[in-house]
Amino acid sequence: MVSNSVFKNTVLFLVLAIVSCGNSAIKHKDPKTNPTNEATTANRPKEPILTGADNFEKYQSLLSGKKIGIVTNPTSIVNYDGDKQKLSKPHHLVDFLLKNKLDVIKIFAPEHGFRGTADAGELIKDGKDTQTGLPIISLYGNNKKPKPEQLKQIDVMVFDLQDVGARFYTYISSLHYVMEACAEENIPLIVLDRPNPNGSIIDGPILEKEFTSFVGMHPIPVLHGMTIGEYARMINGEKWLKNGVQCQLEVIACTNYKRTMPYSLPVKPSPNLPNDQSINLYASLCLFEGTNVSMGRGTDKQFQIYGSPFLPKSDFSFTPGPNVGAKDPVHNGKVCYGEDLSGAPKVTNLQLKWLIKAYGETSDKKVFFNSFFYKLAGTQKLQQQIESGLAETAIRKSWEKGLNSFKKMRTAYLIYED
């Protein structure tokens, strides 16, 4: 028979052994299967960036019981419902609002149209959406600003377009006119914000007043480094609307977003910006629109290549032809020589080297620039600087004062951290 003391000691030993093994197991548990392990926590995917449109719970009450007008295009995509649950598939904002029993009565479409297939600068006619039956009003051509009769019965306007951060990308010009029309008709405007894929870049000459046009309406640099919601706040705060009127503005911000975060657009913002590379190079290569050089319209590498029949023959060439968004591209059917930048490193400022190089190599410098260049650059000085052979560093130096003033003004309207 075993004594009581021996029995107790044996039991105590077994208990200590079990506890010890248990602690050892916890300490050496595989980090891949341990949800509390620091390495695993650090490697977890970050919270997804939610656009303004994805934050339905923040604007649903502002639309409920109202007759709604929407400025929209194919980029107006919703991925989450009001409970932050991801939808089984992306919904267009118009379809999403109708599905949620909200009273959308009219669609307003900017450059490229509601479905996004029109050429840059192409006249778009009013019409009707075949999927919803809603009337579509074009905000391009001779009707850039909604007319009072087009705003009748609308209680609230929603603006949801994907911008790319460049002064001459005309969605911010459409924003200006929509804000102005809403202010004049006392209609509240809700801007559903979206990240700027070039959001950390502020660069280029400041637009001078005498070169104001639809591709440059405000005294800002070529790349402004703001989201479209922040930009709306600036338009309002600086009283840039006609007669200094101010719009009753509400910006529905993105969540989990910082300006320096990389952001790949889920939908191309316009027909000739098909991918991240084209969006990154857009501002730099768009300056070629004011020259006799093609930047790839009429190819499948829009804003990723440049070339011209007037540049020296080289190993790289392309021949533009009609395609979606470019029915009659520059140098249609002609062989163009230049450079392929589709694999070039991402740029972090406005690049002038390709423009300067092309000017230096063109066969007839007198016909290199056209009158549109002043509007794109927002100044005569840039053309004059390039023609005089001024070094790029000196050209950039001439922008510094204007950029510093803009950056100071801009801080008052920012929503997001860098």
N, C-alpha and C positions, 0 to 999 in steps of 0.2 A: 504494500500500500504506500502511495506517495504522500509525503508530508505536506501540510498546508503551505508551509513557507516555500518549499520547492515548487509547488504548483503556482503560487503567486508570482514567484520570480520568472517562471517559464512564460506565463501569460504576459507579464510586463515586457519581457524580451521580445515576444512576438509582436506586441503592439508597437514598440519602438521601431522594430524592423520594418513594419508596414508603413508607418509614418515616414521613415527615412526613404524608403523606396518611392513613396508617393511624391515627396519633395524632389527627389532626384528626377523623377519623370517629368515634373512640371518644369524644372530648370532646363532640361535638355529636350523639351518638346520641339518637334520640327517647326521652324518658323513659318513654313509654307501653310501649315494647318492650324497655327495658333493666331487667332484673331486679335489678341492683345499684344502680340510681339511688335516692338518698335519698328523693326525693319519692314514688316508687313504693312503696318500703318503708313509708313513713309512712302511705300510703293503703291498704295491704293490709288486708283484713278481719282483725280480731282472732280469736284462737283461740276457738272456740265454748264457751259455758258447758256443762259436762258435769255432770249431776246425779249424786247418789250411785248411783242405779240404772244410769246409763251407765258407771260405773266397775266393770264386772263383774269384772275381774281382781283387784280389791281385796277382793271378798267371796265369790268362787266357792269358794275353799278352806275358808271358814268354813261353807259349806253342804254341801259334798261329803260324801256318806255319811250325812247327817242327815235325819231326818224334820222337815219344815218347815211351820210355820204362818205365814200372811201376813195382816197387817192392811192392807187395800188398798181402793181404789175406782177410778173411771175415770181419776184423775190419775196412776196408777202406770204411767207410760209409759217404755219403754226405746228409745233411738235408736241406741245403739252396741253392738257386740259386744265380746268380751274383747280383741280386737286393735285396738280404737279405730277400727274401720271402721264407717262409718255404715250402718245397716240399710236395706234397700230400702224399708221402710215401718216406722212405729213399731209396736212390740209391747207388749202389756200385760205387766207384770212376771210375772204368773202363767204366761202362755203362753210367755214368754221362758225362764223357769226350767225349765218342762217340756220345752221344745225342747232345752235343754242337759242333759237327762237328770238333773235334780235332783228329789228326792222331796218335792214339795209334797203335803201330805195334808189341809190344812184352810184355809179362807178365813174371815177375820173382817172384817165390814163395819161401819163407823161410821154416824153420822147420814147420811141420804139413800141408804144402801144400797150394795151392791157395784156396781151399774150406775148409781147416782147419780140416780134419778128420783123418789125419795120426798120428800114435803113436809118442811119443817123441823119437827122434833118428832114426826113421824109414827112410829107403832109399826111396826117392820119385823120380819117373821117370819123364823125360820130357814128354810133351804131348800137347794137344790142348784143349782149353776151348770150351765146347759144346755149350755154349750160344752165344759166339761172334766169334768163329772160330779162335781166336788169339792163336799163339804158346805160350806155357808155358815152361819156363826154371826153373828147380829146383835149388835152392841155398842151397842145403843140401847134406850130404854124401860126395862124392868126388868132388863136384863142388860148394864149399862154396863161391868162388869168381868168378864173371862173367869173362869168357874168352874173349879175344879181338875179336874173330870171332863171339861171341854171342852179342857183342855190335856194330857190323857193322850196318851202316845205321841209328843208333840212334843218334839224335841231342841233346836230353836232357833226363835225367833220373829223374823220380819222385819216392820218397820213402814215403810210407804212411802205417805205422804199429803201432798198439797200444802196447806200452810198459807197464810194471808194476813196473819198478823202481828197479829191482834186477839184480845184476851183472851176475848171471848165467842164466837169461832169455835171450835166444840166439838171439833175434831180434836185440839187440845192437851189437852182434858179426857180424850178417849179414850186419848191417849198416857199420861197419868198412870195411868189404871186398868190399862192393859196392862203398864206398867212395874211396878206394884205386884203384879199377879198373877204376872208372871214372876219377880220377886224372891222372892215367897213359895213358888213352886214350883221355885226354883233353875234357871230356864230362861234361857239367854243371850238378849239382845235386840239385834238389829242394826237401827239406824235408817238408812235410805237418805235422805240429806239432799237438800233442794231449796231453791232461792233463795226468799227472802221478797220478794214484789213490793212490799211496803211496808217494806222492810228498813232504811231509813234514818230512819224516824219513830219517836220515843219520846215519847209524850204522853198526857195524861189523868190522872184521879185514880187513886190506888192503891186496889186493892180492900181493904176492911176485913173482918176475919174474920167478923163477924156476917152478912155478905151473901154468904158462900160458897155456890155452887151449881154446877150443871153448866155454866153459862155464865160462870163465874168461880170458879176453884178455888184460885188462888194470889195472894199480895200483890204484884201487878204492875200497871202502868198499862194503860189501854185498848189502846194500841199499844206493843208491847214491843221492836220493832226487832231481832229475833233470828230465825234459821232454826229449823226444828223440831228439827234435830239439836242446835243450841246450847241450845235450850230443854230438851231431854231431859237434857243435862248439868247444867243449872241445877236441875231437879227432883231429880236424884240428889244433886248436891253440897249443896243446901240441906236435904236430908233431908225433903222435903215428902211423901213416901209414908207410908202408915199405919205407926205405930210406928217411924218413922225408918229403915225398911229401905231398902237400896240395891240397885239392879238391876245385874246383870252386863251392862254397856252397851258397845256398839261403834257408833260413828258413822262411816259411810262418807261422807266429805265431798265436796262439789262441787269441781270444778277450774275454773280460769280465771274465778273469780267473786270480785267485791268487792261489799260491801254496798250501795254507792251506785250500782251499775250498774242501768240500767233492765232490767226482765225482764218480758216479755210471756208469760203462761201459754199453753202450747199446747193445753191442755184446760181448760174451765171447772171450777173447783174444787167447785162445787155448782150446783144448778139455777137459783138466783136470783142468781148472779154470772156473767153471760154474757160480759163483756168487761173490758178494762183499766180503763175509766172506773168501772164498778160496783165493781171491786176497790179502786180508789183511794178512792172515796167511802164504802165499806162501813162503816167504823168510825163515821164521822160520822153517817150516815143511819140506822144500826142503832139508835141511841138512840131513834128514833121508834117502835120496836117497844114501847117502854114508855109510849106515848101513844095518843091516838085518831087519829093521823095515819098514813096509808099511805105507805110508801116505795117503792111501785111493784110490790109482789107482785101477780100477776094481770095484769100488762101485759108488754110486750116491752122495758121500760126499768127493770127492777128495780134498785133502789139507784142510780138516776140521776134520779129525780123524787121529789117528795113532794107530798102534798095531802090534803084532807079536806073532807067536806060542811060542816064547821063553820068553815072558813076563808072569807074574803070572796071573792065571785065575781071572776074575773079573766079575762084573755085565754087563760090556759092551764088546761086541765082534762083529766081522764082518768077512765075508768070501769073499775075492776078487774073481772076475770072469771076463772073457773077456767082454769088452764093447768098445764103440767108443773111440779111443785114447789110448786104453790099451788092446791089443789083448792077451797078456800074462803077466799079472801083477805079481808083487812080491807076493809070497805065494798064487799063484793061486789055489783056491779050498781048502785052509787050513783055519782053524778057527784062527783068530788073536784076542788077548786081548790087551786092551789099554784104550784110552780115546776118548770121543766124544767132540770135541771143536766147533761143529757147532753153539752152542749158547753162546760161550765164548765172553767176552767183546772185543771190538776192541783193537788191540795192537798198541802201538806208538813207538816201537823199535823192534830190533831183539831179539826174545825170545829164551833163552837157557834152560829154566827150564824143558821143556818136554824132550829135548835131554838128559839132565843130569839125570833126573828121570828114563828114559828108560834104560840108561846105568847102573845105580845103581841097577835096578831090573832085568836085563836080566840074563838068566840062565847060559850063557857062555860068559863072557866078552872078551875072546880071539877072538871070531868070530863076535863081534858086529860091528866093523868098517870094511869097505873095502877100497880098494885103491882109489876109486872115492872121498872119503871124503876130501882128501887133495886138490883136484881140486875145489870142491865146497867151501870149507873154504878159499882156496887161500893160505893156510899155513899149516905146520905140527903142529904148536903150539897149536891150539885149541884142537885137539885130545889129545895131550900130557897133556894139562891142565885138560881136563875132566878125563882122565885116572888117573891122580895124585890126584884127589879129590879137586882141587882148587875151591874155592867158586866163584859163578857167579860174585860177586862184584869185585873180584880180576881179573877175566878174563876180565871184562869190562874195568878195570883200564889199562890193558895192551894195549887196543885199542886207548887210548886217544891221544897220540902223533900223530899217523897216521891219526886219524880223524880230528884233528885240522889242520894238514897240508893240507889234502884234502879240507876241508871247505874253507881254504884260497885260494887255487888254483881255486876252483869251482866258486868263486864270479865273476871272469872275464868273465864267459860264460853265466851267468844267463840272462834271458829275462823277467821273471815275478817277481812280488813282493810276499812276504810272506803274 
